[in-house]
Amino acid sequence: MVMRTYPQLKALLDELYHRYSRPVFLSTSALGIPHRYSSLEDREIAAFVTASLAYGNVKQIHRSAETALKAMGESPARFVRQFNPTRDSARFQDVVHRFNSGVDLALLCHLLHQAIAAAGSLQAFFLKGYDPAHDDIKPALTSFVERMLSLDVSPFYPLGLLPAKAGVRFFFSSPAQGSACKRLNLFLRWMVRRGDAIDFGIWTEVSPAKLIVPLDTHVARIVRQLGLTTIKQPNWRMAKEVTERLRAFDPEDPVKYDFALCRLGVLKQPIPNLG
């Protein structure tokens, strides 16, 4: 690990941000999939489905997300708003993504349908647990997960009880259990960040300053090499520590560097030496 001063590390991070935070690199990210939609509502739902499946290699993620979204038709938002478990669940029968099945995707749509019906939009449902006074997004994300998993599941589990090992739970990891919550933090980054051509900035009532960096294996390895953390296990504690270090370089938008750092890993590029 090369030891860098604060000015050196800021110069490196800013260089990476400007080098990679351009639309040409969206094809190397799962984020390129929701970018194919023009409607903000469709982008939101496509982003949630895609982020939920964002584990494994990039090609596998793209293939599974595209299969799931194809099953939802031209408008993912309309599909979710009109979702009927009896009528629509079979559309996902061919979707298998590692240990998640089509049943998990159908139940995910059922949960999203209920959340939107109850609050008017997915952002409004999330905001019920959001307080701008909180230090970061952890309390809101914990509340969101708890409330999503408390919604009706009886069309899929007749007793109305979600089994402890139900595959849909994997889409809703919680910081309360210490998880890094990579996929939910990724979705939040896509929805909340604004100011460049990468993230959507649709959720305008959530501050980018409250976001936590989405830690995947690439980012976890690179931030350790950069000296942004000494924690070895990618968990919430590590994600929070890395975010706090990044906040020193941009307090209003600490996770802006995430896309660029992840490109280094995905594209198998070395950390540049700016001298």
C-alpha positions as CSV (number, residue, x, y, z in Angstrom):
1,M,0.0,0.0,0.0
2,V,1.4,3.4,-1.0
3,M,1.1,6.0,1.7
4,R,-0.4,9.2,0.3
5,T,-0.9,12.6,1.9
6,Y,-4.4,14.2,2.0
7,P,-3.7,16.4,-1.0
8,Q,-2.3,13.5,-3.0
9,L,-5.3,11.3,-2.1
10,K,-7.7,14.0,-3.0
11,A,-6.0,14.6,-6.3
12,L,-6.1,10.9,-7.1
13,L,-9.7,10.5,-6.2
14,D,-10.7,13.6,-8.2
15,E,-8.7,12.4,-11.2
16,L,-10.5,9.0,-11.1
17,Y,-13.9,10.7,-10.7
18,H,-13.3,12.8,-13.8
19,R,-11.8,10.0,-15.8
20,Y,-14.6,7.4,-15.2
21,S,-17.8,9.3,-14.4
22,R,-18.8,9.6,-18.0
23,P,-21.6,7.9,-19.9
24,V,-19.2,5.9,-22.0
25,F,-18.5,3.7,-19.0
26,L,-22.1,2.9,-18.2
27,S,-21.9,-0.2,-20.3
28,T,-19.4,-1.6,-17.7
29,S,-22.0,-1.2,-14.9
30,A,-25.4,-2.6,-14.1
31,L,-26.5,1.0,-14.0
32,G,-26.4,1.1,-17.8
33,I,-29.6,-1.1,-17.8
34,P,-32.0,1.4,-16.1
35,H,-30.4,4.1,-18.2
36,R,-32.2,2.6,-21.2
37,Y,-35.5,3.9,-19.9
38,S,-36.7,7.4,-20.4
39,S,-39.5,7.6,-17.8
40,L,-38.3,8.4,-14.3
41,E,-40.8,5.9,-12.8
42,D,-39.5,3.2,-15.1
43,R,-35.9,4.0,-14.2
44,E,-36.7,3.8,-10.5
45,I,-38.3,0.3,-10.8
46,A,-35.7,-1.0,-13.3
47,A,-33.0,0.3,-11.0
48,F,-34.4,-1.5,-7.9
49,V,-34.7,-4.8,-9.8
50,T,-31.2,-4.4,-11.3
51,A,-29.6,-3.4,-8.0
52,S,-31.3,-6.4,-6.3
53,L,-29.6,-8.7,-8.7
54,A,-26.2,-6.9,-8.6
55,Y,-24.2,-9.7,-7.2
56,G,-21.9,-12.0,-9.2
57,N,-20.0,-11.1,-12.3
58,V,-21.0,-8.3,-14.5
59,K,-22.1,-10.4,-17.5
60,Q,-24.3,-12.6,-15.2
61,I,-25.9,-9.5,-13.6
62,H,-26.7,-8.0,-17.0
63,R,-28.2,-11.2,-18.3
64,S,-30.4,-11.8,-15.3
65,A,-31.6,-8.2,-15.0
66,E,-32.4,-8.0,-18.7
67,T,-34.4,-11.3,-18.5
68,A,-36.3,-10.0,-15.4
69,L,-37.1,-6.7,-17.0
70,K,-38.1,-8.3,-20.3
71,A,-40.7,-10.3,-18.4
72,M,-42.1,-7.0,-17.0
73,G,-42.8,-5.6,-20.5
74,E,-42.2,-2.1,-21.9
75,S,-42.9,-0.3,-18.6
76,P,-41.5,-1.8,-15.4
77,A,-43.3,0.9,-13.4
78,R,-46.7,0.1,-14.9
79,F,-46.1,-3.6,-14.4
80,V,-45.4,-3.2,-10.7
81,R,-48.4,-0.8,-10.2
82,Q,-50.7,-3.3,-11.8
83,F,-49.0,-6.5,-10.5
84,N,-51.3,-9.4,-9.7
85,P,-49.6,-12.4,-8.1
86,T,-52.0,-14.9,-9.6
87,R,-51.8,-13.5,-13.1
88,D,-48.2,-12.3,-13.4
89,S,-45.9,-14.4,-11.2
90,A,-45.4,-17.0,-14.0
91,R,-43.7,-14.4,-16.1
92,F,-40.6,-14.9,-14.0
93,Q,-40.5,-18.7,-14.3
94,D,-37.3,-18.6,-16.5
95,V,-35.4,-16.2,-14.2
96,V,-32.7,-17.8,-12.1
97,H,-29.8,-15.7,-10.7
98,R,-27.5,-17.8,-8.6
99,F,-29.6,-18.6,-5.6
100,N,-32.5,-16.3,-6.4
101,S,-35.4,-17.7,-8.4
102,G,-38.3,-16.3,-10.4
103,V,-40.5,-16.7,-7.3
104,D,-38.3,-14.2,-5.5
105,L,-38.6,-11.7,-8.3
106,A,-42.4,-12.1,-8.4
107,L,-42.6,-11.6,-4.6
108,L,-40.3,-8.6,-5.0
109,C,-42.8,-7.0,-7.4
110,H,-45.6,-7.8,-5.0
111,L,-43.8,-6.0,-2.2
112,L,-43.0,-3.0,-4.4
113,H,-46.6,-2.9,-5.6
114,Q,-47.8,-2.7,-2.0
115,A,-45.3,-0.1,-1.0
116,I,-46.2,2.2,-3.9
117,A,-50.0,1.6,-3.3
118,A,-49.6,2.6,0.3
119,A,-47.4,5.7,-0.1
120,G,-48.0,6.8,-3.6
121,S,-44.4,6.2,-4.7
122,L,-41.4,4.2,-3.7
123,Q,-39.6,7.4,-2.6
124,A,-42.5,8.4,-0.4
125,F,-42.5,4.9,1.2
126,F,-38.8,5.3,1.9
127,L,-39.2,8.8,3.3
128,K,-41.5,7.5,6.0
129,G,-38.3,6.4,7.8
130,Y,-36.1,9.3,6.7
131,D,-35.1,12.1,9.0
132,P,-32.6,14.8,7.6
133,A,-31.3,15.2,11.1
134,H,-29.9,11.7,11.1
135,D,-26.1,11.5,10.6
136,D,-26.5,9.1,7.7
137,I,-28.9,6.9,5.9
138,K,-28.7,4.0,8.3
139,P,-32.0,4.6,10.3
140,A,-34.0,5.2,7.1
141,L,-32.6,2.1,5.4
142,T,-33.2,0.0,8.5
143,S,-36.8,1.2,8.7
144,F,-37.3,0.7,4.9
145,V,-36.2,-2.9,5.1
146,E,-38.3,-3.7,8.2
147,R,-41.4,-2.2,6.6
148,M,-40.9,-3.9,3.2
149,L,-40.5,-7.3,4.8
150,S,-43.6,-6.7,7.0
151,L,-45.9,-6.4,3.9
152,D,-48.3,-9.1,2.8
153,V,-46.7,-12.3,1.4
154,S,-49.7,-14.6,1.6
155,P,-50.0,-15.1,-2.2
156,F,-46.6,-16.8,-2.0
157,Y,-46.6,-18.2,1.6
158,P,-50.2,-19.1,2.5
159,L,-49.7,-18.7,6.3
160,G,-48.6,-15.1,5.6
161,L,-45.3,-15.7,7.3
162,L,-42.0,-15.0,5.4
163,P,-39.6,-17.9,6.1
164,A,-36.3,-17.0,7.6
165,K,-34.5,-18.4,4.5
166,A,-36.9,-16.9,1.9
167,G,-34.9,-15.8,-1.1
168,V,-36.5,-12.4,-1.2
169,R,-34.9,-11.5,2.1
170,F,-31.6,-11.4,0.3
171,F,-32.8,-8.3,-1.6
172,F,-33.4,-6.6,1.8
173,S,-30.3,-6.9,3.9
174,S,-30.3,-4.5,6.9
175,P,-27.6,-2.4,8.5
176,A,-29.2,-3.5,11.8
177,Q,-27.6,-6.9,11.3
178,G,-24.3,-5.3,10.4
179,S,-24.6,-6.0,6.6
180,A,-22.8,-3.6,4.2
181,C,-26.1,-3.5,2.3
182,K,-24.2,-3.1,-0.9
183,R,-27.2,-3.5,-3.3
184,L,-29.5,-1.2,-1.4
185,N,-26.8,1.4,-0.9
186,L,-26.1,1.1,-4.7
187,F,-29.8,1.7,-5.5
188,L,-29.9,4.7,-3.2
189,R,-26.8,6.1,-4.8
190,W,-28.4,5.7,-8.2
191,M,-31.6,7.4,-7.0
192,V,-30.2,10.2,-4.8
193,R,-26.9,11.5,-6.3
194,R,-27.2,14.2,-8.9
195,G,-24.9,16.6,-10.8
196,D,-23.3,14.2,-13.3
197,A,-24.4,11.9,-16.1
198,I,-24.1,8.7,-14.1
199,D,-26.6,8.6,-11.3
200,F,-30.3,9.7,-11.7
201,G,-31.0,12.1,-8.9
202,I,-34.7,11.2,-8.9
203,W,-35.1,11.1,-5.1
204,T,-34.6,14.8,-4.5
205,E,-35.8,14.8,-0.8
206,V,-32.9,12.6,0.3
207,S,-29.5,14.4,0.7
208,P,-26.5,12.8,-1.1
209,A,-24.5,13.8,2.0
210,K,-26.3,11.0,4.0
211,L,-25.5,8.2,1.6
212,I,-23.1,5.3,2.5
213,V,-20.7,3.9,0.0
214,P,-21.9,0.6,-1.6
215,L,-19.1,-1.9,-0.8
216,D,-18.6,-4.7,-3.3
217,T,-15.5,-6.8,-3.5
218,H,-13.8,-4.5,-6.0
219,V,-14.4,-1.3,-4.0
220,A,-13.5,-3.0,-0.7
221,R,-10.1,-4.2,-2.1
222,I,-9.3,-0.8,-3.6
223,V,-10.2,1.3,-0.6
224,R,-8.0,-0.8,1.6
225,Q,-5.1,-0.3,-0.9
226,L,-5.8,3.5,-0.8
227,G,-5.6,3.4,3.0
228,L,-9.2,4.5,3.5
229,T,-9.9,1.7,5.9
230,T,-8.0,-1.0,7.9
231,I,-11.1,-3.2,8.3
232,K,-10.9,-6.4,6.4
233,Q,-14.5,-7.6,6.3
234,P,-16.9,-5.7,4.0
235,N,-19.6,-4.9,6.5
236,W,-21.6,-1.8,7.6
237,R,-18.8,-0.7,9.9
238,M,-16.3,-0.7,7.0
239,A,-18.8,1.0,4.7
240,K,-19.3,3.7,7.2
241,E,-15.6,4.2,7.9
242,V,-14.8,4.5,4.2
243,T,-17.7,7.0,3.7
244,E,-16.4,9.1,6.6
245,R,-13.0,9.2,5.0
246,L,-14.5,10.1,1.6
247,R,-16.5,12.8,3.3
248,A,-13.3,14.6,4.1
249,F,-12.8,15.1,0.3
250,D,-16.4,16.0,-0.5
251,P,-18.7,16.4,2.5
252,E,-21.8,17.0,0.4
253,D,-21.3,14.1,-1.9
254,P,-19.0,11.5,-0.4
255,V,-20.1,8.5,-2.5
256,K,-19.4,10.3,-5.8
257,Y,-16.1,8.4,-6.0
258,D,-17.8,5.0,-5.9
259,F,-18.5,4.6,-9.6
260,A,-14.9,5.4,-10.5
261,L,-13.4,3.2,-7.8
262,C,-15.5,0.3,-9.0
263,R,-14.4,0.8,-12.6
264,L,-10.8,0.2,-11.5
265,G,-11.8,-3.2,-10.3
266,V,-14.2,-4.2,-13.1
267,L,-11.8,-3.0,-15.8
268,K,-8.8,-4.5,-13.9
269,Q,-7.0,-1.3,-13.9
270,P,-4.2,-0.4,-11.5
271,I,-4.4,2.5,-9.1
272,P,-2.7,5.3,-11.0
273,N,0.4,6.9,-9.6
274,L,0.1,10.7,-10.1
275,G,3.6,11.3,-8.8
